[in-house]
Amino acid sequence: DEAGWSLWNLERGLTAPVSGSYNNWFQHSSGAASRTEIWAVISPGAPQIASRYAYQEAIIDHAQEGVWAAMFWAAVESAAFLESDLNKLFAAGLAMMPNTCKTARAVRSAQNAYLSHAGFLDARGQVIQAVGSENYTDAAQNVGFGVLSLLYGKNDFGLTVTNAANCGYDAGGVAGTVGALMGILNGFHSIPQAWVDPVGDA
């Protein structure tokens, strides 16, 4: 969705960041947030640099929440090369965006639900209540689902990825993001063979 509007803008000479924001109904979507692993991999342990790369790429076809969500995940994934504590990783991501934005509220909502021992479905409901959108690609709610999936996944690859998929909405994007993060945290060889075999490693 957002890429189509961005291309429309670019073809008319509107370059980034205007290409991502002008008349773009989907500027707050999660497309850029699903593309962040590359920035972490080329700047491991440097969350500010990874976040800057994510920003520069995201503003081509996103604005505001769509950009902040990408900056969040890029920072989290980059920091994960040196740190494994999830809340410290989330703090690194939160430092890259305005404290009052929807994406930051989504992260805090997920963390608060987990700390209050809410059941997983109740926690999902709390994220939707805090920042929910009818657009299934909305970045803020999908970041919240990713944070929930990681917290409730308890460092289990399969549980974390299925948590993300079971939240619905941008299930593929969120599951891919948390799966990549689990790979960064624990390495390829930590992925259970039952998950590797259908995909392969070619």
Long-range contacts (C-beta under 8 A, 24 or more apart in sequence): 1-25, 1-26, 1-29, 1-31, 1-137, 2-26, 2-27, 2-29, 2-31, 2-61, 2-62, 2-66, 3-31, 3-61, 5-61, 6-60, 6-61, 10-60, 16-56, 16-59, 16-60, 17-59, 17-63, 19-59, 19-60, 19-61, 20-58, 20-59, 20-60, 20-61, 20-62, 20-63, 20-66, 20-67, 21-59, 21-63, 21-64, 24-61, 24-62, 24-63, 26-66, 26-135, 26-137, 27-61, 27-62, 27-63, 27-64, 27-65, 27-66, 28-62, 28-63, 28-64, 28-65, 28-66, 28-102, 28-133, 28-135, 28-138, 28-139, 28-140, 29-62, 29-66, 29-135, 29-137, 29-138, 29-139, 30-66, 30-69, 30-137, 30-138, 30-139, 30-142, 30-143, 30-170, 30-173, 30-174, 31-61, 31-62, 31-66, 31-137, 31-173, 32-57, 32-58, 32-61, 32-62, 32-66, 32-67, 32-69, 32-70, 32-139, 33-58, 33-66, 33-69, 33-70, 33-72, 33-73, 33-139, 33-142, 33-143, 33-173, 33-177, 34-170, 34-173, 34-176, 34-177, 35-70, 36-70, 36-73, 36-74, 36-77, 36-177, 37-77, 37-177, 37-180, 37-184, 39-74, 39-77, 39-78, 40-74, 40-77, 40-78, 40-80, 40-81, 40-184, 43-78, 44-78, 44-81, 44-82, 45-78, 45-79, 45-81, 45-82, 46-78, 47-74, 47-75, 47-76, 47-78, 47-79, 47-92, 47-93, 47-95, 47-96, 48-75, 48-96, 49-78, 50-74, 50-75, 50-77, 50-78, 51-75, 51-78, 51-96, 62-139, 64-101, 65-101, 65-102, 65-103, 65-138, 65-139, 65-140, 66-139, 68-96, 68-97, 68-98, 68-101, 68-103, 68-104, 68-139, 69-103, 69-139, 69-140, 69-142, 69-143, 70-139, 71-96, 71-97, 72-96, 72-97, 72-103, 72-107, 72-143, 73-143, 73-146, 73-177, 73-181, 76-181, 77-180, 77-181, 77-184, 80-181, 80-184, 80-185, 81-184, 84-185, 86-150, 86-151, 87-111, 90-147, 101-140, 102-131, 102-140, 103-131, 103-139, 103-140, 103-143, 105-130, 105-131, 105-140, 106-130, 106-131, 106-140, 106-141, 106-143, 106-144, 106-147, 107-143, 107-144, 107-147, 109-144, 110-144, 110-145, 110-147, 110-148, 110-151, 111-147, 111-151, 113-148, 114-148, 114-151, 114-152, 120-148, 120-152, 120-163, 123-148, 123-152, 124-148, 124-167, 136-168, 136-169, 136-170, 137-169, 137-170, 137-173, 138-169, 141-169, 142-169, 142-170, 142-173, 142-174, 145-169, 145-174, 146-174, 146-177, 146-178, 149-174, 149-175, 149-178, 150-178, 150-181, 153-178, 153-182, 155-182, 155-185, 155-186, 157-182, 157-186, 157-190, 157-191, 157-192, 157-195, 158-192, 158-194, 158-195, 161-195
